[in-house]
Amino acid sequence: MISAQNWSDAHTLWAFQQVGHEPRPCSVGIGLGSHDLGVADATVDLYRRGMFPLVVFTGATSRTTEGRMPKGEAEHYRERALELGVPASVILVEPNARNTGENIRFSRSLLDDQGVHVSSILLVSKPYEERRAYATARKLWPDVEVVSASTGMRLEEYVDSIGDPRLVLDMLVGAQQRLLLYPELGFTIAQDVPDDVVAAYERLRGAGFISRLLAE
């Protein structure tokens, strides 16, 4: 049973984990691999709006995607984009990354190898990964402007799209844990985390939404 307090806390994390950037034209769009094909859809939408001339899809497989995306997350994203009418000539695929840091580093290396000059990147991720994607890119690629975006869904819409409310809350808690831990590990830039966000995270963690937590 998910209580009213649980949902209130989930909304607090959801709001914090989205950066609130207004999408603007960038050198390249980078769709970060995951279980969610909505990331590919959002990347296509931004491409159609003229936000970037070139797309990189990045991602191998993980325990949550190997069954649904056996060709690799980036390749399934590419296929989705082609189905939606994006020209193959503007899509690059990075098939090896297995975490957000590798998404950024391997995409940067791929673009360097292709001779693409990059002054700004528009990162497209799941809604609850916007802030970590931004913080990771700022740490690993500090000389470019970073804009973070997602599908723009409300929490309720995202829960409906996934079909598993408890899993979504577990993922929110796991994402927040990483936002708290990763600066100390050198994976992301440090960010101010409001007290109410920390309190919401701790209540959800105490309520048992822990399947996506890292061992500490």
C-alpha positions in Angstrom: 0.0 0.0 0.0 1.3 3.4 -1.0 0.2 6.0 1.5 -0.7 9.7 0.9 2.5 10.7 2.6 4.5 8.4 0.3 2.9 10.1 -2.7 3.6 13.5 -1.3 7.3 12.6 -0.7 7.5 11.1 -4.2 6.2 14.4 -5.7 8.9 16.2 -3.7 11.7 14.0 -5.2 10.2 14.2 -8.7 10.2 18.0 -8.6 13.8 18.2 -7.4 15.1 15.6 -9.8 14.0 17.7 -12.8 16.2 20.7 -13.4 13.6 22.9 -15.2 15.8 23.9 -18.1 14.1 25.4 -21.1 15.3 23.4 -24.2 17.3 25.6 -26.5 19.4 24.9 -29.6 22.6 23.0 -28.9 25.4 21.4 -30.9 24.1 17.9 -30.3 21.4 16.0 -28.6 22.4 13.0 -26.5 19.7 10.4 -25.6 20.8 8.5 -22.5 20.0 4.8 -22.7 17.5 3.2 -20.3 14.5 0.9 -20.2 12.3 3.8 -21.3 11.7 4.3 -25.0 10.1 7.6 -24.1 13.6 9.0 -24.0 14.0 8.2 -27.7 10.6 9.8 -28.3 11.5 13.0 -26.4 14.8 13.2 -28.3 13.0 12.9 -31.7 10.6 15.6 -30.6 13.4 18.0 -29.7 15.2 17.2 -33.0 12.0 18.0 -34.9 11.8 21.3 -33.0 15.2 22.2 -34.3 17.1 21.9 -31.0 20.1 20.1 -32.5 21.2 18.9 -35.9 22.8 15.7 -34.7 21.7 12.9 -32.3 23.8 10.5 -30.2 22.0 7.5 -28.7 24.2 5.9 -26.0 23.7 2.7 -24.0 24.5 -1.0 -23.9 22.2 -3.2 -21.8 21.5 -3.7 -18.1 19.7 -6.2 -16.0 16.5 -4.2 -16.6 16.9 -3.9 -20.4 18.6 -7.1 -21.6 15.3 -8.9 -22.1 13.4 -6.0 -23.7 16.3 -4.5 -25.6 18.6 -7.3 -26.6 20.3 -5.3 -29.3 21.3 -2.7 -26.8 19.5 0.4 -25.5 21.1 2.8 -28.0 20.3 0.6 -31.0 16.7 0.3 -29.9 16.5 4.0 -29.5 17.9 4.4 -33.0 15.3 2.1 -34.5 12.6 4.0 -32.7 13.9 7.3 -34.1 14.0 5.9 -37.6 10.4 4.7 -37.3 9.5 8.2 -36.3 11.2 9.7 -39.4 14.6 10.9 -38.2 17.1 10.5 -41.0 19.8 7.8 -40.4 22.4 10.3 -41.4 21.9 12.4 -38.3 22.1 9.6 -35.8 25.2 8.3 -34.1 25.1 5.2 -31.9 27.4 4.6 -28.9 26.7 1.0 -27.9 29.0 0.4 -24.9 28.0 2.7 -22.0 26.6 1.0 -18.9 26.1 4.0 -16.6 25.6 7.7 -16.8 29.3 8.5 -16.5 30.1 6.2 -19.4 27.2 7.7 -21.4 28.9 11.1 -21.2 32.5 10.0 -21.6 31.8 7.6 -24.5 29.6 10.0 -26.3 32.2 12.7 -26.0 34.8 10.3 -27.4 32.6 9.3 -30.3 31.9 12.9 -31.2 35.6 13.7 -31.0 36.4 10.8 -33.3 33.8 12.0 -35.8 35.4 15.5 -35.7 32.2 17.1 -34.4 32.8 20.5 -32.7 30.7 20.6 -29.6 30.0 23.8 -27.6 26.7 22.7 -26.0 24.8 19.5 -25.4 21.2 18.8 -24.8 20.9 15.7 -22.6 17.7 13.7 -22.8 16.9 11.3 -20.0 14.1 9.8 -18.0 12.3 12.6 -16.0 13.8 11.5 -12.7 17.3 11.4 -14.1 17.5 15.0 -15.4 19.4 16.4 -12.5 21.9 13.5 -12.2 22.5 13.6 -16.0 23.2 17.4 -15.8 25.5 17.0 -12.7 27.4 14.2 -14.4 28.0 16.1 -17.6 29.1 19.2 -15.7 31.7 17.1 -13.9 33.0 15.1 -16.9 32.6 17.6 -19.7 33.0 21.0 -18.0 33.9 23.0 -21.1 30.5 22.7 -22.8 27.1 24.2 -22.0 24.7 21.5 -20.6 21.0 21.6 -21.0 18.9 18.8 -19.4 15.5 17.7 -20.7 13.0 14.8 -20.6 9.5 13.9 -21.7 8.0 16.6 -19.4 5.5 14.1 -17.9 3.8 14.6 -14.5 4.6 11.9 -12.0 1.1 10.4 -12.4 1.6 10.2 -16.1 4.9 8.5 -15.7 3.5 6.0 -13.3 0.8 5.2 -15.8 3.3 4.7 -18.6 5.4 2.3 -16.5 2.5 0.5 -14.9 4.1 -0.2 -11.6 3.7 2.5 -9.0 6.0 0.9 -6.4 8.8 0.5 -8.9 8.6 4.1 -9.8 8.9 5.2 -6.2 11.8 2.8 -5.7 13.5 4.4 -8.7 12.9 7.9 -7.4 14.6 6.9 -4.1 17.5 5.2 -5.9 18.0 8.3 -8.0 18.0 10.6 -5.0 20.5 8.4 -3.1 22.9 8.8 -6.1 22.4 12.5 -6.1 23.5 12.6 -2.4 26.4 10.1 -2.7 27.9 10.8 -6.1 29.5 14.2 -5.4 31.6 12.7 -2.7 32.7 9.9 -5.0 33.7 12.3 -7.7 31.1 11.2 -10.2 29.1 14.5 -10.3 29.3 18.1 -9.3 28.0 19.0 -5.9 24.5 20.4 -5.6 22.5 22.0 -2.8 19.8 19.5 -1.7 17.0 21.2 0.2 16.1 19.9 3.7 12.6 18.9 2.6 14.0 16.8 -0.2 16.3 15.0 2.2 13.5 14.4 4.6 11.2 13.0 1.8 14.0 10.7 0.7 14.6 9.4 4.2 10.9 8.8 4.8 10.5 6.8 1.6 13.6 4.9 2.3 12.3 4.1 5.8 9.0 3.0 4.3 10.7 0.3 2.3 11.2 1.8 -1.2 14.7 0.4 -1.4 15.0 -2.0 -4.3 17.1 0.5 -6.4 19.4 1.6 -3.6 23.2 1.1 -3.8 24.9 -0.7 -1.0 26.6 1.8 1.3 
